[in-house]
Amino acid sequence: MACAEGFAAGVAGSRVPLGASPASRQAFLAGASASGKLDGSEHGEQVAVFKFLELLEPHWPELVGSIHAVPNGGQRSKAVAGKLKAEGVRSGIPDICVPLPSQGFSSLRLELKAKGGQLTDSQKLRMPMLRALGNQVAVCVGWHAAVREIIDYVWPEQ
């Protein structure tokens, strides 16, 4: 069974697999808070997205295991930045990639922003290019919006 088929079959009885029990949700929030990651920063929001996805991984390991971050942002030394650029890291590429074809798109690319965050000029340039190549691209403010975008992409409303 293909990943997408198994994924769809797993949610046939429920719209969203976020039925993680209240205890699971509470454990997620406690874990994220204890690690100091839910601090309102873009980094904290992205950590929260992946902590939430960890709750789903036992049910859909192929899909959740393939969702990944793109290490474009952050403060780096000039030496590290030079090495990453030489390896092909490009500015403006969205933060999260969901490499699953769905709804006629080849993948979902998410740019995650903390409250008040703004797109950079390179992000404004790259996003239309990615769309033209058949990707769905979205800007999400906060981890809740990013998780919702992933769910809506993988499990579209019928």
C-alpha positions as CSV (number, residue, x, y, z in Angstrom):
1,M,0.0,0.0,0.0
2,A,1.4,3.4,-1.0
3,C,2.0,5.9,1.7
4,A,-0.7,8.2,0.6
5,E,-3.2,5.4,0.3
6,G,-2.4,4.1,3.8
7,F,-2.6,7.6,5.1
8,A,-6.0,8.2,3.6
9,A,-7.2,4.8,4.8
10,G,-6.1,5.6,8.3
11,V,-8.4,8.7,8.4
12,A,-11.4,7.3,6.6
13,G,-13.4,7.3,9.8
14,S,-12.2,10.7,11.0
15,R,-11.6,14.0,9.3
16,V,-8.4,14.8,11.2
17,P,-6.1,12.4,13.0
18,L,-5.5,15.0,15.7
19,G,-7.7,12.9,17.9
20,A,-4.6,12.4,19.8
21,S,-6.0,12.2,23.2
22,P,-6.2,15.2,25.4
23,A,-3.4,13.6,27.4
24,S,-1.3,13.4,24.3
25,R,-1.9,17.0,23.4
26,Q,-1.1,18.0,27.0
27,A,2.1,15.9,26.9
28,F,3.1,17.6,23.6
29,L,2.5,21.1,25.1
30,A,4.3,20.2,28.3
31,G,7.3,18.8,26.3
32,A,7.5,21.8,24.1
33,S,7.2,24.2,27.0
34,A,9.7,22.3,29.2
35,S,12.2,22.5,26.3
36,G,11.6,26.3,26.3
37,K,10.7,26.1,22.6
38,L,7.2,27.7,22.8
39,D,8.7,31.1,23.2
40,G,7.0,33.0,20.4
41,S,10.1,32.8,18.1
42,E,10.0,31.3,14.6
43,H,12.4,28.6,15.8
44,G,10.1,27.8,18.7
45,E,7.1,27.6,16.4
46,Q,8.9,25.2,14.0
47,V,10.0,23.0,16.9
48,A,6.4,22.8,18.0
49,V,5.3,21.7,14.5
50,F,7.7,18.8,14.5
51,K,6.9,17.9,18.1
52,F,3.3,17.6,17.1
53,L,4.2,15.5,14.1
54,E,6.0,13.1,16.4
55,L,2.6,12.3,17.9
56,L,1.4,11.2,14.4
57,E,4.5,9.3,13.4
58,P,3.5,5.9,15.0
59,H,0.4,5.9,12.8
60,W,2.0,7.2,9.5
61,P,5.7,6.7,9.8
62,E,6.4,7.0,6.0
63,L,4.7,10.4,5.7
64,V,5.7,12.0,8.9
65,G,9.2,10.7,8.6
66,S,9.5,12.4,5.2
67,I,8.3,15.8,6.3
68,H,11.4,17.8,6.8
69,A,12.8,21.2,7.6
70,V,15.0,23.2,5.2
71,P,17.9,24.8,7.1
72,N,18.0,28.2,5.4
73,G,17.5,30.6,8.2
74,G,19.3,31.4,11.4
75,Q,22.4,33.2,12.4
76,R,25.6,31.6,11.1
77,S,29.3,32.5,10.9
78,K,30.5,33.6,7.5
79,A,32.5,30.4,7.2
80,V,29.4,28.2,7.8
81,A,27.3,30.3,5.6
82,G,29.8,30.0,2.8
83,K,30.0,26.2,3.2
84,L,26.2,25.9,3.1
85,K,25.9,28.1,0.1
86,A,28.5,25.9,-1.7
87,E,26.4,22.8,-0.8
88,G,23.4,24.3,-2.5
89,V,21.5,26.0,0.3
90,R,19.4,28.9,-1.2
91,S,17.9,31.8,0.6
92,G,14.1,32.2,0.4
93,I,13.2,28.5,0.2
94,P,10.3,27.8,2.6
95,D,11.0,26.2,6.0
96,I,9.1,23.0,5.8
97,C,8.6,20.5,3.0
98,V,5.8,17.9,2.8
99,P,7.0,15.8,-0.2
100,L,3.6,14.2,-0.9
101,P,1.7,14.7,-4.1
102,S,-1.8,15.9,-3.3
103,Q,-4.6,17.9,-4.9
104,G,-2.6,18.2,-8.1
105,F,0.5,19.6,-6.5
106,S,3.9,17.8,-6.3
107,S,4.5,18.9,-2.7
108,L,3.6,21.4,0.0
109,R,6.1,24.0,1.0
110,L,5.5,26.0,4.2
111,E,7.1,29.2,5.3
112,L,6.6,29.5,9.0
113,K,6.5,32.9,10.7
114,A,6.2,33.9,14.3
115,K,3.6,36.5,15.1
116,G,4.7,39.8,13.5
117,G,7.2,38.0,11.2
118,Q,7.5,39.3,7.6
119,L,8.6,37.7,4.4
120,T,12.1,38.5,3.1
121,D,12.6,39.7,-0.4
122,S,14.2,36.4,-1.3
123,Q,11.1,34.5,0.0
124,K,8.9,36.8,-2.0
125,L,11.0,35.9,-5.1
126,R,11.2,32.1,-4.5
127,M,7.6,31.4,-3.6
128,P,6.1,32.1,-7.0
129,M,8.9,30.1,-8.6
130,L,8.0,27.1,-6.5
131,R,4.3,27.5,-7.3
132,A,5.2,27.6,-11.0
133,L,7.0,24.3,-10.6
134,G,3.8,22.7,-9.3
135,N,4.2,23.1,-5.5
136,Q,1.6,24.4,-3.1
137,V,3.2,27.1,-1.1
138,A,1.8,28.7,2.0
139,V,2.8,31.2,4.7
140,C,1.7,30.2,8.2
141,V,1.8,32.3,11.3
142,G,2.4,30.0,14.2
143,W,2.6,26.2,14.6
144,H,-1.2,25.8,14.8
145,A,-1.6,27.3,11.3
146,A,1.2,25.1,9.9
147,V,-0.3,21.9,11.3
148,R,-3.7,22.9,10.0
149,E,-2.2,23.6,6.5
150,I,-0.5,20.1,6.5
151,I,-3.7,18.4,7.5
152,D,-5.8,20.3,4.9
153,Y,-3.2,19.4,2.2
154,V,-3.0,15.7,3.1
155,W,-6.7,15.3,3.9
156,P,-8.5,17.7,1.7
157,E,-12.2,18.3,2.4
158,Q,-14.3,16.2,0.1
